[in-house]
């Protein structure tokens, strides 16, 4: 099952309102979803436009959910993608550094 983080339109005609949702990629755009991560209101003022649960978004990204292009740009704007990449880098260095320490001590 390929899980995507994408926008689901909820607003009325000519007044778009989107939910940022986690959904199976095979489902319809506005169909069934797994979880709501936030909202995006493009017609609102800049400071009221976006609302995202950062903790849940990072969790889903960590589990391999693929954000759509629009959601990826929203996450970049909010700094979520940067935090996700920093977490991945810290996990990679944490995994490789104990092995390097063991190899260095074992050979001496």
C-alpha positions, 0 to 999 in steps of 0.5 A: 500500500503506497501512502501519500500525504496530499490535499483533499478539497472540502470547500464550496465552489470558488471558495477552496478549502483543503485538508492535508490528509494521509491517504492510500494512493489508490483512493479518490482525491476526496475519498477515504483517508487515514488521518487528517494532518492539517488544513490549507485555506488559500483565500485566507490571510497569510498567517491564517492560511496553514495549520499542520500538526508537525509531530504527526507529519514527521511521524508519517514522513518517517514511516515512508509516506510520500508528500505530493508536490504541493504538500512538499512545498507547504512543508518546506514553507513551515520547516517540516521537511528540514526537520525531517531531513535533520532527523534522518541524518542524525539517525544515519550518523548514530547508526554508523558511528558505533560501528566505526568505534567498534571497528577502530577498537577491534583492530588495535 
